[in-house]
Amino acid sequence: MHPAFSVIFLTTLIGAGQGLFLALITGQSYAAVQLLPSQDSTQFYGNGAAIVMLFLIGGLIASFFHLGRPERAWRAASQWRTSWLSREVIVLPALMFLVFVYGVMHYFEWDTVLFTTKEGAKLQVTLVVGIIGALATFLLFLCTGMIYGCLKFLQEWHSPLTVINYTLLGTASGFVLATAFANHNAPELMRFFGIWATIITIAAFITRSASLIRNSRIKAKSTMQTALGVRHNKIQQKAMGFMGGSVNTRDFFHHASAILFKSMKWVFIVLVFIVPVIVIWYGITEANTTVLLTAFVIQYIGLIAERWFFFAQANHPQNLYYQTI
């Protein structure tokens, strides 16, 4: 498939925002049961939610560049009964609303303790809102992943690993950013988020590697013979059938050289998984916010490459008709 950069930025930006929001909720949950020290409501959670909103809004803006008629974008939600894209269009604004409410409540310290256990654990209203937001976050990961995972004719995408990888890669990106954010606003939480960022990144490496191995072993269900309805063993295409290009030749193939395509896989493996883990622990050792932010930027650049490869690797069956250009 032809990688559309609007979709690449959409999925990577909202993924980082979702991951950061999950990191904030994780930190508050641990603090609620006294496993972590409590943090300033405005400085940490309020500002953190504002950063999440920036990523989600950035992803939403990027999505409009993928629309032929942006003024009709609202119609995308009309098929929610059958379309995962429509469900994503509904869940994303719902998540943004919950993040906004969560951030405003923390920023202005509009919070109430609903009850306290004998051990001292507290359930706050903001935590309840955050947990609902976390559920919406996972639902959005599901919707985004299933847009591609539900397509049976694209064998590279039609796997549970698609949803798993979208979830883990976005969450890893958010936790790496949370590590840098914590070092600046709550240094005592830096190592906590760094450990989780490393664990999730390693988990993402395992599942993404599994998808690469799976895709390398796929046996195509469609062939030149099945495409033409001819059983002859020696069918060779000499031309695409017409003189100029069309949507078939532009949107269903990446048009990159074989060297670039193969190189992109190793680029994202190094930038998403290997380098960020090394840099993040150097940053933790030095307690350096700049280094930790560098780890996030490196990983995000790698995620752009990973998402490009994800789209480019999918081989649409229609290419059997238009493979020779």
C-alpha positions as CSV (number, residue, x, y, z in Angstrom):
1,M,0.0,0.0,0.0
2,H,1.0,3.6,-0.5
3,P,1.9,5.1,2.9
4,A,-0.1,8.3,3.5
5,F,1.9,10.6,5.8
6,S,-1.3,12.2,7.1
7,V,-2.3,8.8,8.5
8,I,1.2,8.1,9.7
9,F,1.2,11.3,11.8
10,L,-2.4,10.7,12.9
11,T,-1.6,7.3,14.4
12,T,1.8,8.2,15.9
13,L,0.7,11.4,17.4
14,I,-2.5,10.1,19.0
15,G,-0.6,7.0,20.0
16,A,1.9,9.1,22.0
17,G,-0.9,11.1,23.6
18,Q,-2.7,7.9,24.6
19,G,0.4,6.4,26.0
20,L,1.2,9.6,28.0
21,F,-2.3,9.6,29.4
22,L,-2.0,6.0,30.5
23,A,1.3,6.9,32.2
24,L,-0.5,9.7,34.1
25,I,-3.3,7.4,35.2
26,T,-0.8,4.7,36.2
27,G,1.2,7.2,38.4
28,Q,-2.0,8.5,40.0
29,S,-3.2,4.9,40.7
30,Y,0.0,4.0,42.3
31,A,-0.1,7.1,44.4
32,A,-3.7,6.4,45.4
33,V,-2.6,3.1,47.1
34,Q,0.5,4.8,48.5
35,L,3.0,3.0,46.3
36,L,4.3,6.3,45.0
37,P,4.4,9.8,46.5
38,S,1.6,12.1,45.7
39,Q,2.2,14.8,43.2
40,D,1.1,18.4,42.7
41,S,-2.3,18.3,41.1
42,T,-1.8,21.3,38.9
43,Q,1.9,21.0,38.0
44,F,2.0,17.3,37.2
45,Y,-1.4,16.0,36.2
46,G,-2.9,19.3,34.9
47,N,0.1,20.1,32.7
48,G,0.5,16.5,31.7
49,A,-3.1,16.3,30.5
50,A,-2.5,19.5,28.5
51,I,0.4,17.8,26.7
52,V,-1.8,14.8,26.0
53,M,-4.4,17.2,24.5
54,L,-1.7,18.7,22.2
55,F,-0.8,15.3,20.8
56,L,-4.5,14.3,20.3
57,I,-5.3,17.6,18.6
58,G,-2.2,17.3,16.5
59,G,-3.3,13.9,15.3
60,L,-6.8,15.1,14.7
61,I,-5.5,18.0,12.5
62,A,-3.3,15.5,10.6
63,S,-6.3,13.4,9.8
64,F,-8.0,16.2,7.9
65,F,-5.2,16.2,5.3
66,H,-6.2,12.6,4.4
67,L,-9.8,13.7,3.5
68,G,-10.8,14.7,0.0
69,R,-13.7,16.8,1.3
70,P,-12.9,17.8,4.9
71,E,-16.2,19.6,5.3
72,R,-17.9,16.3,5.1
73,A,-15.7,14.7,7.8
74,W,-18.7,14.4,10.2
75,R,-20.2,11.8,7.9
76,A,-17.4,9.4,8.8
77,A,-19.2,8.7,12.1
78,S,-22.4,7.6,10.4
79,Q,-21.4,3.9,9.9
80,W,-20.5,3.1,13.5
81,R,-22.5,-0.1,13.4
82,T,-20.1,-1.7,10.9
83,S,-17.1,0.5,10.4
84,W,-14.1,0.6,12.8
85,L,-13.2,3.9,11.2
86,S,-16.5,5.4,12.3
87,R,-16.0,4.0,15.8
88,E,-12.6,5.6,15.9
89,V,-14.1,8.9,14.8
90,I,-16.5,8.7,17.7
91,V,-14.1,7.4,20.4
92,L,-11.3,10.0,19.7
93,P,-13.4,13.1,20.6
94,A,-14.9,11.2,23.6
95,L,-11.3,10.6,24.8
96,M,-10.4,14.2,24.2
97,F,-13.4,15.3,26.3
98,L,-12.4,13.0,29.1
99,V,-8.7,14.1,29.0
100,F,-9.9,17.8,29.0
101,V,-12.2,17.2,32.1
102,Y,-9.4,15.3,33.8
103,G,-6.9,18.1,33.2
104,V,-9.2,20.9,34.2
105,M,-10.2,19.2,37.4
106,H,-6.5,18.7,38.3
107,Y,-5.4,22.2,37.2
108,F,-8.0,24.0,39.3
109,E,-7.9,21.3,42.0
110,W,-11.6,20.5,41.7
111,D,-11.2,17.1,43.4
112,T,-12.9,15.1,46.1
113,V,-12.0,12.0,48.0
114,L,-14.9,9.6,47.6
115,F,-13.7,7.2,50.3
116,T,-10.6,6.1,52.1
117,T,-9.7,2.5,53.1
118,K,-8.3,1.5,56.5
119,E,-4.9,1.2,54.9
120,G,-5.0,4.8,53.7
121,A,-5.8,4.2,50.0
122,K,-7.9,7.0,48.5
123,L,-10.4,7.0,45.7
124,Q,-10.6,10.5,44.1
125,V,-13.1,11.8,41.6
126,T,-10.2,12.6,39.2
127,L,-9.0,9.0,39.4
128,V,-12.5,7.8,38.5
129,V,-12.5,10.1,35.5
130,G,-9.0,9.0,34.6
131,I,-9.9,5.3,34.7
132,I,-12.9,5.9,32.4
133,G,-10.5,7.8,30.2
134,A,-8.0,4.9,30.3
135,L,-10.8,2.5,29.1
136,A,-11.5,5.0,26.3
137,T,-7.8,5.0,25.5
138,F,-7.7,1.2,25.1
139,L,-10.9,1.3,23.1
140,L,-9.3,3.9,20.7
141,F,-6.3,1.6,20.3
142,L,-8.6,-1.2,19.4
143,C,-10.6,0.9,16.9
144,T,-7.4,2.2,15.2
145,G,-5.8,-1.2,15.0
146,M,-8.9,-2.9,13.7
147,I,-9.3,-0.5,10.9
148,Y,-6.4,-2.4,9.4
149,G,-6.7,-5.7,11.2
150,C,-10.2,-6.4,10.0
151,L,-9.2,-6.4,6.3
152,K,-8.9,-10.1,5.4
153,F,-7.7,-9.5,1.8
154,L,-4.6,-7.7,3.2
155,Q,-2.9,-10.7,4.8
156,E,0.0,-8.7,6.4
157,W,-2.6,-6.7,8.5
158,H,-5.2,-9.4,9.2
159,S,-3.8,-10.5,12.5
160,P,-4.4,-9.8,16.3
161,L,-0.7,-8.6,16.3
162,T,-1.9,-5.5,14.4
163,V,-4.0,-4.2,17.4
164,I,-1.4,-5.4,19.9
165,N,1.4,-3.5,18.1
166,Y,-0.6,-0.3,17.8
167,T,-1.3,-0.5,21.5
168,L,2.2,-1.3,22.7
169,L,4.0,1.1,20.4
170,G,1.8,4.0,21.3
171,T,2.0,3.2,25.0
172,A,5.8,2.8,24.9
173,S,6.1,6.2,23.2
174,G,3.9,7.8,25.9
175,F,5.8,6.3,28.8
176,V,9.2,7.4,27.3
177,L,7.7,11.0,27.2
178,A,6.4,10.6,30.7
179,T,9.9,9.8,31.9
180,A,11.2,13.1,30.6
181,F,8.1,14.9,31.9
182,A,8.5,13.3,35.4
183,N,12.2,14.3,35.6
184,H,11.2,17.9,35.0
185,N,8.1,18.0,37.3
186,A,8.4,15.0,39.7
187,P,12.0,13.6,39.7
188,E,11.0,10.9,42.2
189,L,8.8,9.3,39.6
190,M,11.4,9.4,36.8
191,R,12.8,5.9,37.4
192,F,9.3,4.4,37.8
193,F,8.2,5.6,34.4
194,G,11.6,4.7,32.9
195,I,11.3,1.1,34.1
196,W,7.8,0.9,32.6
197,A,8.9,2.5,29.4
198,T,11.7,-0.1,29.0
199,I,9.3,-3.0,29.8
200,I,6.7,-1.9,27.3
201,T,9.3,-1.1,24.6
202,I,10.7,-4.6,25.0
203,A,7.2,-6.1,24.8
204,A,6.6,-4.1,21.7
205,F,9.8,-5.3,20.2
206,I,8.8,-8.9,20.8
207,T,5.3,-8.5,19.3
208,R,6.5,-6.4,16.3
209,S,9.2,-9.0,15.6
210,A,6.6,-11.7,15.7
211,S,4.5,-9.8,13.1
212,L,7.6,-9.3,10.9
213,I,8.4,-13.1,11.1
214,R,4.7,-13.9,10.4
215,N,4.5,-11.6,7.4
216,S,7.8,-13.0,5.9
217,R,6.2,-16.5,5.9
218,I,2.8,-15.5,4.3
219,K,1.7,-17.5,1.3
220,A,-0.3,-15.3,-1.0
221,K,-3.9,-16.6,-1.5
222,S,-4.1,-14.8,-4.8
223,T,-1.8,-15.4,-7.8
224,M,-1.6,-14.3,-11.4
225,Q,-3.5,-17.5,-12.2
226,T,-6.3,-16.8,-9.8
227,A,-6.4,-13.1,-10.8
228,L,-6.9,-14.0,-14.5
229,G,-8.8,-17.2,-14.0
230,V,-6.2,-19.0,-16.1
231,R,-4.3,-22.1,-14.8
232,H,-1.3,-21.9,-17.1
233,N,2.0,-22.1,-15.1
234,K,3.9,-19.6,-17.2
235,I,2.0,-16.3,-17.1
236,Q,4.1,-13.2,-17.4
237,Q,2.8,-9.6,-17.3
238,K,4.5,-7.3,-19.8
239,A,2.5,-4.0,-19.2
240,M,-0.1,-2.6,-16.8
241,G,-2.6,-2.3,-19.6
242,F,-2.7,1.5,-20.2
243,M,-0.3,4.3,-20.9
244,G,-0.8,6.6,-17.9
245,G,-1.0,6.1,-14.1
246,S,-4.2,5.9,-12.1
247,V,-5.5,5.6,-8.6
248,N,-4.7,1.9,-8.9
249,T,-1.0,2.5,-9.5
250,R,-0.7,5.4,-7.1
251,D,-2.5,4.4,-3.9
252,F,-2.0,0.6,-3.7
253,F,1.8,0.4,-4.0
254,H,4.6,2.2,-2.2
255,H,6.8,2.9,-5.3
256,A,9.9,2.8,-3.1
257,S,13.1,1.0,-4.3
258,A,13.7,-2.5,-2.9
259,I,16.8,-1.2,-1.1
260,L,14.8,1.5,0.7
261,F,12.0,-0.8,1.5
262,K,14.3,-3.4,3.1
263,S,16.4,-0.7,4.9
264,M,13.3,0.9,6.5
265,K,12.7,-2.2,8.5
266,W,16.1,-2.1,10.2
267,V,15.9,1.7,10.6
268,F,12.8,1.4,12.7
269,I,14.0,-1.6,14.7
270,V,17.1,0.4,15.7
271,L,15.3,3.7,16.3
272,V,12.2,2.4,18.0
273,F,13.6,-0.3,20.2
274,I,17.4,-0.3,20.6
275,V,18.5,3.3,20.8
276,P,15.7,4.7,23.0
277,V,16.3,2.1,25.7
278,I,20.0,3.0,25.8
279,V,19.4,6.8,25.7
280,I,16.6,6.7,28.3
281,W,18.8,4.9,30.9
282,Y,21.6,7.2,30.3
283,G,19.2,10.1,30.8
284,I,17.9,8.5,34.0
285,T,21.5,8.0,35.3
286,E,22.3,11.6,34.6
287,A,18.8,12.9,35.6
288,N,18.9,14.9,32.4
289,T,15.6,16.0,30.9
290,T,17.1,16.9,27.5
291,V,18.6,13.5,27.1
292,L,15.2,11.9,28.0
293,L,13.4,14.1,25.5
294,T,16.0,13.0,23.0
295,A,15.0,9.4,23.6
296,F,11.4,10.3,22.9
297,V,12.2,12.2,19.7
298,I,14.4,9.3,18.4
299,Q,11.7,6.8,19.2
300,Y,9.1,9.0,17.5
301,I,11.1,9.3,14.3
302,G,11.5,5.5,14.4
303,L,7.7,5.1,14.8
304,I,7.2,7.2,11.7
305,A,9.5,4.8,9.9
306,E,7.7,1.8,11.5
307,R,4.3,3.1,10.4
308,W,5.6,3.7,6.8
309,F,6.9,0.2,6.7
310,F,3.6,-1.1,8.1
311,F,1.6,0.4,5.2
312,A,4.2,-0.3,2.5
313,Q,4.5,-4.0,3.5
314,A,0.8,-4.6,2.9
315,N,0.5,-6.1,-0.6
316,H,-3.0,-5.3,-2.1
317,P,-4.3,-8.2,-4.3
318,Q,-5.1,-5.7,-7.1
319,N,-1.3,-5.3,-7.6
320,L,-1.5,-8.6,-9.5
321,Y,-3.0,-6.6,-12.3
322,Y,-0.8,-3.5,-12.0
323,Q,2.5,-4.8,-10.8
324,T,4.4,-3.9,-14.1
325,I,4.7,-0.2,-14.6
